[in-house]
Amino acid sequence: MNKGRLFVTVLALLAAAAVRADPPAQWQATYTVTQGSIEGGEAVQTYKAADGRYRYTLDVTPGGVVALFTQETFHDESEGAVDSDGWQPQRYAHTRSGGRKQRDYEFLFDWKAKQTRERQGDRPPATLLPGTLDELTYVEALRRTLAKGGTSLVLPVLYGSDGEIREYRLETQGEEEISTPAGTFKTIKVQRTQTGGKYTVTLWCAPDLDYFPVRVDRHKRGRSQGTLLLKSYRGGERSVP
């Protein structure tokens, strides 16, 4: 078993891995991280928006069998502006600790210069396109689109691990009933593909939870790279289990 693989893929599952016309202004969700029948840990997301600003975080910790091999943890966060038109990231950062060291990164979004800038590092600037989001906030844009009855979404997204702007394409693929530790939900199935990517991400978004993803799968060339299953959610007037 690749002891770090479950956690390396969590962000893509979410980023890979978030009603009314807008998602709630504040929420928190916990996922169980699995690969096949192996439980690999827990992923916790939090989001809060107030006074035209937002902060969105993801924290991943090992558990189950994986915790016997590594204590590596991950933290990602996005900060920026938000209004009725959507999200405008201004900072995105990824850090990890407690295990094999890999490169952390932090990007600043310079909207006046229309480019990203890595705070410390040698990745070249990427050109910011109108509406560019990051690996966390694109899920909020998806939730809003589904709430308005949309069936597809195309977005430029900063792919943080290489600092490039990639085009994410999200398409609905019908309805399915999904069982998770938080309960069983009627969902809309959404598939995500991207330019320059080897991975396909599938999200099952529950209308009863303001279209929050209750399950997220990631595949590489048809092989599973991990699954997130909702354990709990608190947001707006919604609460499970």
Secondary structure, 3 states (H helix, E strand, C coil): CCCCHHHHCHHHHHCCCCCCCCCCCEEEEEEEEEECCEEEEEEEEEEEEECCEEEEEEEEEECHHHHHCCCCEEEEEEEEEEECCEEEEEEEEEEEECCCCCCCEEEEEECCCCEEEECCCCCCCCECCCCCEECCHHHHHHHHHHHCCCCEEEEEEEECCCCEEEEEEEEEEEEEEEEECCEEEEEEEEEEEECCCCEEEEEEEEHHHCCEEEEEEEEECCEEEEEEEEEEEEECCEEEC
